[in-house]
Amino acid sequence: MTGGDLGWRRTIQDGSGAVWEIETIVAPASWASALVNDNWSGLTLEPTDAEACRAWLLAQHADGWRVVDVWRDAHGSPVDPWFSWSADLHGSPWRGADLLTYVRQRRAPAGVREEEG
């Protein structure tokens, strides 16, 4: 399996003082444009895929998460997707599909502080 540093997680504080949780997650590569750019045109050919993506997003939003990017390598280039026969464990309506590592963020709960180091 590839996909960058799976399970990467950080807590940071922005210039306004708000603290954010940022972490990586895995989801189908076919959802990239919808998740990152809110562009659903690529999912119009597969209504089942679009339905699964919307359900997955609702669950993310219910917990306060928002996908903000795909995982990038040390040079800033997006990490390539990889094929998995366990894609259904990551939201895909099919067992076999290309997966991609995404970066998501949410405002940290009260009392959580930025990580040191």
Summary of the structure (lengths in Angstrom):
residues: 117
radius of gyration: 15.0
end to end distance: 28.4
largest distance: 45.6
contacts: 311
relative contact order: 0.28
helix: 27%
strand: 31%
